[in-house]
Amino acid sequence: MGIFLSFLLEPLQYAFMVRGLIAAVLVGIVCAVVGTYVVLRGMAFFGDALAHAILPGIAVGYLVGGGAREPLFWWALISAILSSLGIGAISRNTKIKEDTAIGIIFAGMFALGVALISTVRSYTVDLAHFLFGDVLGVRGSDLWLIAIFGGLVLLVILAFYKEFMVLSFDPILATTLRLPVRLLEFLLLVLIAVTIVVSLQTVGVALMVAMLVTPAASAYLLTKRLPVMMTIAAALASISGGVGLYLSFYLSIASGAAIVLTCTAIFGLVWGIQTLRKAI
């Protein structure tokens, strides 16, 4: 028992681990709740594309701020919202399908980000943590941003819960009920964009889609009821964040990768159990 307590408490002696743990749990909850809609609506490709489309915002924020970290969040947020609205506008106002619109915006924005970043000589050092995550580098101000914007995302989802549920399960019914379908779809795109930016420092651009999709996919295997699915997904994401950070601390591996690998392992376990139940 003493060894186990020591194992749990030793990392918490460091302030950066405590802040990282709080950030991982907060981000996990927000990503899991929003990710439920991503999974139900088959928008995983959108989430991945949007995570990469914020690269120009990061680059501009870095260049404008002279290397300071504060402007990065706001420029990334602007880039994410503009990209999400651009995808929505192209797919709904032209004959082009949504996956094609995603590909166009994703490729264009990512290329712009790479072009801008390549002008910064030290970008490999200064911006690498935005590609792969740096949850252990989270500061007090970062926690406030995560809490405020994550809380806003959850409040909007709570306010439009019924509308989003109808839209996710039966878009035709949503139209029949005369719900503002287009407005709701744009709102959901913006919520996904904000969630991605909020989660940026935790797992980074490269691994962002895993936090949106994997916990929600695990919960989807366990239940078909939306509120239960959200609760299970949030719990699994929070557990993954905590376990991943401890693995990162004790095994000296990248924190973002450790969190995502934990999410993936939990999904594999759930999938395996479900497969065995069907076989028996």
C-alpha positions as CSV (number, residue, x, y, z in Angstrom):
1,M,0.0,0.0,0.0
2,G,2.8,2.4,0.9
3,I,4.6,1.7,-2.4
4,F,1.4,2.4,-4.3
5,L,0.8,5.7,-2.5
6,S,4.4,6.7,-3.1
7,F,3.9,5.9,-6.8
8,L,0.8,8.1,-6.9
9,L,2.1,11.0,-4.8
10,E,5.7,11.4,-6.0
11,P,4.8,13.0,-9.4
12,L,2.4,15.4,-7.6
13,Q,5.3,17.0,-5.7
14,Y,6.0,18.9,-8.9
15,A,3.8,21.9,-9.8
16,F,4.1,21.2,-13.5
17,M,2.7,17.7,-13.0
18,V,-0.3,19.0,-11.1
19,R,-1.0,21.6,-13.7
20,G,-0.6,19.0,-16.5
21,L,-2.9,16.6,-14.7
22,I,-5.6,19.3,-14.3
23,A,-5.2,20.3,-18.0
24,A,-5.4,16.7,-19.2
25,V,-8.6,16.0,-17.3
26,L,-10.2,19.3,-18.4
27,V,-9.2,18.7,-22.1
28,G,-10.3,15.1,-21.9
29,I,-13.8,16.0,-20.7
30,V,-14.3,18.7,-23.4
31,C,-12.9,16.5,-26.2
32,A,-14.9,13.5,-25.2
33,V,-18.2,15.4,-25.1
34,V,-17.6,17.1,-28.5
35,G,-16.1,14.0,-29.8
36,T,-19.4,12.1,-29.3
37,Y,-20.9,14.2,-32.0
38,V,-17.8,13.8,-34.2
39,V,-18.2,10.0,-33.9
40,L,-22.0,9.9,-34.4
41,R,-21.8,12.1,-37.5
42,G,-18.7,10.5,-39.0
43,M,-16.6,13.7,-38.8
44,A,-13.3,12.2,-37.8
45,F,-11.6,13.4,-41.1
46,F,-13.0,16.9,-40.4
47,G,-11.4,16.9,-36.9
48,D,-8.0,15.7,-38.2
49,A,-8.1,18.3,-41.0
50,L,-9.0,21.1,-38.7
51,A,-6.3,20.2,-36.3
52,H,-3.8,20.7,-39.1
53,A,-5.5,23.7,-40.5
54,I,-4.7,25.8,-37.4
55,L,-1.0,25.7,-38.3
56,P,-1.0,29.0,-40.1
57,G,-2.5,30.6,-37.0
58,I,0.2,29.2,-34.9
59,A,2.9,30.5,-37.3
60,V,1.3,34.0,-37.6
61,G,1.0,34.2,-33.8
62,Y,4.6,33.2,-33.4
63,L,5.8,35.7,-35.9
64,V,3.6,38.5,-34.6
65,G,4.4,37.8,-31.0
66,G,8.1,37.5,-31.5
67,G,8.2,34.0,-30.1
68,A,5.8,34.8,-27.1
69,R,3.3,32.0,-26.4
70,E,0.3,34.2,-25.4
71,P,-0.7,35.2,-29.0
72,L,-0.5,31.7,-30.3
73,F,-3.8,30.6,-28.7
74,W,-5.8,33.5,-30.2
75,W,-4.3,33.2,-33.7
76,A,-4.8,29.5,-33.7
77,L,-8.4,30.1,-32.6
78,I,-9.0,32.5,-35.4
79,S,-7.5,30.1,-37.9
80,A,-9.6,27.2,-36.7
81,I,-12.9,29.1,-36.8
82,L,-12.2,30.5,-40.3
83,S,-11.2,27.0,-41.5
84,S,-14.3,25.4,-40.1
85,L,-16.6,28.1,-41.5
86,G,-14.8,27.8,-44.9
87,I,-15.3,24.1,-45.1
88,G,-19.0,24.6,-44.2
89,A,-19.5,27.4,-46.7
90,I,-17.8,25.5,-49.6
91,S,-19.7,22.2,-49.0
92,R,-23.1,23.8,-48.6
93,N,-23.0,26.5,-51.3
94,T,-21.4,24.5,-54.1
95,K,-21.7,21.1,-55.7
96,I,-18.5,20.0,-53.9
97,K,-19.0,17.4,-51.2
98,E,-17.9,17.9,-47.7
99,D,-15.0,15.5,-47.8
100,T,-13.7,17.3,-50.9
101,A,-14.1,20.7,-49.2
102,I,-12.2,19.4,-46.1
103,G,-9.4,18.2,-48.3
104,I,-9.1,21.6,-50.1
105,I,-9.1,23.6,-46.9
106,F,-6.9,21.1,-45.0
107,A,-4.2,21.0,-47.8
108,G,-4.2,24.8,-48.4
109,M,-4.1,25.8,-44.8
110,F,-1.5,23.2,-43.8
111,A,0.7,24.2,-46.7
112,L,0.4,27.9,-45.7
113,G,1.3,27.0,-42.2
114,V,4.4,25.0,-43.3
115,A,5.4,28.0,-45.6
116,L,5.1,30.5,-42.7
117,I,6.9,28.2,-40.2
118,S,9.8,27.6,-42.6
119,T,10.6,31.3,-42.4
120,V,11.4,30.9,-38.7
121,R,14.9,29.5,-38.3
122,S,14.3,28.1,-34.8
123,Y,10.9,26.7,-35.5
124,T,12.0,23.1,-34.9
125,V,12.7,23.9,-31.3
126,D,10.1,26.6,-30.5
127,L,7.0,25.2,-32.3
128,A,7.7,21.4,-32.0
129,H,5.6,21.2,-28.8
130,F,2.5,22.4,-30.8
131,L,2.9,19.5,-33.2
132,F,3.4,16.8,-30.5
133,G,2.0,18.4,-27.4
134,D,3.6,19.8,-24.2
135,V,1.1,19.2,-21.4
136,L,3.8,19.4,-18.8
137,G,4.6,22.9,-20.0
138,V,1.1,24.2,-19.2
139,R,1.1,27.3,-17.1
140,G,-1.5,28.8,-14.8
141,S,-2.7,31.2,-17.5
142,D,-3.1,28.3,-19.9
143,L,-5.3,26.5,-17.4
144,W,-7.6,29.5,-17.2
145,L,-7.9,29.6,-21.0
146,I,-8.7,25.9,-21.1
147,A,-11.2,26.2,-18.3
148,I,-13.0,29.3,-19.7
149,F,-13.2,28.1,-23.4
150,G,-13.8,24.5,-22.5
151,G,-16.6,25.6,-20.1
152,L,-18.2,27.7,-22.9
153,V,-18.1,24.8,-25.3
154,L,-19.9,22.6,-22.7
155,L,-22.4,25.3,-21.9
156,V,-23.3,25.7,-25.6
157,I,-23.7,21.9,-26.0
158,L,-25.9,21.8,-22.9
159,A,-28.1,24.7,-24.3
160,F,-28.5,23.0,-27.7
161,Y,-28.4,19.4,-26.5
162,K,-31.8,18.4,-27.9
163,E,-31.1,20.1,-31.3
164,F,-27.7,18.5,-31.7
165,M,-29.1,15.1,-30.7
166,V,-31.8,15.2,-33.4
167,L,-29.3,16.6,-35.9
168,S,-26.8,13.7,-35.2
169,F,-29.3,10.8,-35.2
170,D,-31.8,12.0,-37.8
171,P,-31.0,15.0,-40.0
172,I,-34.2,14.5,-42.0
173,L,-36.3,14.8,-38.8
174,A,-34.3,17.9,-37.9
175,T,-35.4,19.5,-41.2
176,T,-39.0,18.3,-40.7
177,L,-39.1,19.9,-37.3
178,R,-37.9,23.1,-38.9
179,L,-34.8,23.3,-36.8
180,P,-32.2,25.8,-38.1
181,V,-30.1,22.9,-39.5
182,R,-27.5,25.0,-41.3
183,L,-27.0,27.3,-38.3
184,L,-26.6,24.3,-36.0
185,E,-24.1,22.6,-38.3
186,F,-22.0,25.8,-38.4
187,L,-22.2,26.1,-34.7
188,L,-21.1,22.5,-34.2
189,L,-18.1,23.1,-36.6
190,V,-17.1,26.1,-34.5
191,L,-17.4,24.1,-31.3
192,I,-15.1,21.5,-32.7
193,A,-12.7,24.2,-33.8
194,V,-12.6,25.8,-30.3
195,T,-12.1,22.3,-28.7
196,I,-9.2,21.6,-30.9
197,V,-7.5,24.9,-30.0
198,V,-8.2,24.4,-26.3
199,S,-6.6,20.9,-26.6
200,L,-3.6,22.0,-28.7
201,Q,-1.0,22.1,-26.0
202,T,-2.1,18.8,-24.4
203,V,-1.6,16.4,-27.3
204,G,-0.6,18.7,-30.2
205,V,-1.7,18.9,-33.8
206,A,-0.4,15.5,-34.9
207,L,-2.4,13.6,-32.2
208,M,-5.4,15.8,-31.7
209,V,-7.9,13.7,-33.6
210,A,-7.3,10.8,-31.2
211,M,-8.6,12.7,-28.3
212,L,-11.7,13.7,-30.2
213,V,-12.5,10.2,-31.6
214,T,-11.0,7.4,-29.5
215,P,-12.7,7.9,-26.1
216,A,-16.0,8.6,-27.8
217,A,-15.6,5.5,-30.0
218,S,-14.9,3.4,-26.9
219,A,-18.1,4.7,-25.3
220,Y,-20.1,4.1,-28.5
221,L,-19.2,0.4,-28.3
222,L,-20.6,0.3,-24.7
223,T,-23.9,2.2,-25.1
224,K,-26.2,3.9,-27.7
225,R,-27.7,6.4,-25.3
226,L,-26.2,9.8,-25.9
227,P,-26.0,11.1,-22.3
228,V,-24.5,7.8,-21.1
229,M,-22.1,7.8,-24.1
230,M,-20.9,11.3,-23.2
231,T,-20.4,10.4,-19.5
232,I,-18.4,7.3,-20.3
233,A,-16.3,9.0,-23.0
234,A,-15.5,11.9,-20.5
235,A,-14.5,9.4,-17.8
236,L,-12.3,7.3,-20.2
237,A,-10.6,10.5,-21.6
238,S,-9.9,11.7,-18.0
239,I,-8.5,8.4,-17.0
240,S,-6.4,8.3,-20.2
241,G,-5.0,11.8,-19.4
242,G,-4.0,10.8,-15.9
243,V,-2.6,7.4,-16.7
244,G,-0.8,8.9,-19.7
245,L,0.9,11.6,-17.6
246,Y,2.1,9.0,-15.1
247,L,3.5,6.8,-17.9
248,S,5.2,9.9,-19.3
249,F,6.7,10.7,-15.9
250,Y,8.0,7.3,-15.1
251,L,9.0,6.1,-18.5
252,S,10.3,9.4,-19.8
253,I,8.2,9.4,-23.0
254,A,6.3,12.2,-24.7
255,S,3.2,13.1,-22.7
256,G,0.9,13.6,-25.6
257,A,1.9,10.3,-27.2
258,A,1.5,8.5,-23.8
259,I,-2.1,9.9,-23.4
260,V,-3.1,8.9,-26.9
261,L,-1.6,5.4,-26.5
262,T,-3.6,5.0,-23.3
263,C,-6.8,6.0,-25.1
264,T,-6.0,3.5,-27.8
265,A,-5.2,0.7,-25.3
266,I,-8.6,1.3,-23.6
267,F,-10.4,1.2,-26.9
268,G,-8.6,-2.1,-27.8
269,L,-9.7,-3.5,-24.4
270,V,-13.3,-2.4,-24.8
271,W,-13.4,-3.7,-28.4
272,G,-11.9,-7.0,-27.3
273,I,-14.4,-7.5,-24.5
274,Q,-17.3,-6.7,-26.8
275,T,-16.0,-9.1,-29.5
276,L,-15.7,-11.9,-26.9
277,R,-19.2,-11.3,-25.6
278,K,-20.6,-11.6,-29.2
279,A,-18.6,-14.8,-29.7
280,I,-19.8,-16.5,-26.5
